[in-house]
Amino acid sequence: MSLFLYRLVDVTFEAYRWILIARILLSWIGHDPYHPLIKFVYRVTDPILEPLSRVIPPIGMIDVSPIIAFIILGLLKDLVLGFVGGLAAPGLGF
């Protein structure tokens, strides 16, 4: 069961990473903000990107908040997978 949970967490973080990449690409091209798929991408990524954008100013015309989001998500993923991995193999994790 813990191996399933480990893989589920891993796939979830990876899927979110790709949705974040889609959000970045959307910022470079014109798009229909009312399209259901685009609304989904914004709705899922706004909770992380909006607070970071308020705290971290852009560098020139470049918004670096997605880079910080990738770093935070990577650290969080490692932390969660370390915990879940510790559940799979007691004595080897936390």
URTAFEN-V985533 format. One record per pair of residues at least 24 apart in sequence whose ideal C-beta (glycine too) atoms are under 10 Angstrom apart, sorted by sequence separation. I is the first residue (numbers start at 0). J is the second residue. D is the distance in Angstrom with one decimal. If there is no record, write none. Layout:
i=I j=J d=D
i=I j=J d=D
This chain:
i=19 j=43 d=8.7
i=20 j=44 d=9.9
i=44 j=68 d=8.0
i=47 j=71 d=7.6
i=18 j=43 d=5.6
i=19 j=44 d=5.7
i=22 j=47 d=9.7
i=23 j=48 d=9.5
i=47 j=72 d=7.7
i=18 j=44 d=6.2
i=22 j=48 d=7.1
i=15 j=43 d=7.4
i=19 j=47 d=7.8
i=14 j=43 d=9.7
i=15 j=44 d=8.3
i=19 j=48 d=8.0
i=15 j=47 d=8.7
i=26 j=62 d=7.6
i=23 j=62 d=9.0
i=26 j=65 d=8.6
i=23 j=65 d=5.3
i=22 j=65 d=7.2
i=23 j=66 d=9.5
i=20 j=65 d=8.6
i=23 j=68 d=9.7
i=19 j=65 d=6.3
i=22 j=68 d=9.4
i=23 j=69 d=9.6
i=19 j=68 d=6.2
i=20 j=69 d=9.0
i=19 j=69 d=6.9
i=16 j=68 d=9.4
i=15 j=68 d=9.5
i=16 j=69 d=7.1
i=19 j=72 d=7.6
i=16 j=72 d=6.6
i=15 j=72 d=6.7
i=16 j=73 d=8.5
i=13 j=72 d=10.0
i=12 j=72 d=6.4
i=16 j=76 d=8.6
i=12 j=73 d=8.3
i=15 j=76 d=9.0
i=12 j=75 d=7.7
i=13 j=76 d=8.5
i=12 j=76 d=4.2
i=11 j=76 d=8.9
i=12 j=77 d=9.5
i=9 j=76 d=7.5
i=12 j=79 d=7.8
i=8 j=76 d=7.5
i=11 j=79 d=9.3
i=12 j=80 d=8.1
i=9 j=79 d=9.2
i=8 j=79 d=5.5
i=9 j=80 d=6.3
i=8 j=80 d=5.9
i=5 j=79 d=9.3
i=6 j=80 d=9.8
i=8 j=82 d=9.2
i=9 j=83 d=8.8
i=4 j=79 d=9.8
i=5 j=80 d=6.3
i=8 j=83 d=5.6
i=4 j=80 d=9.8
i=7 j=83 d=8.8
i=8 j=84 d=9.6
i=5 j=82 d=9.7
i=6 j=83 d=9.3
i=5 j=83 d=4.7
i=4 j=83 d=5.3
i=5 j=84 d=5.9
i=3 j=83 d=9.9
i=4 j=84 d=9.6
i=2 j=83 d=9.1
i=5 j=86 d=8.3
i=1 j=83 d=6.4
i=2 j=84 d=9.2
i=4 j=86 d=7.4
i=5 j=87 d=6.1
i=1 j=84 d=7.9
i=4 j=87 d=8.0
i=1 j=85 d=9.0
i=2 j=86 d=9.8
i=3 j=87 d=9.6
i=1 j=86 d=4.7
i=2 j=87 d=5.8
i=0 j=86 d=8.9
i=1 j=87 d=3.6
i=2 j=88 d=9.8
i=0 j=87 d=8.7
i=1 j=88 d=8.2
i=1 j=89 d=9.7
i=1 j=92 d=9.9
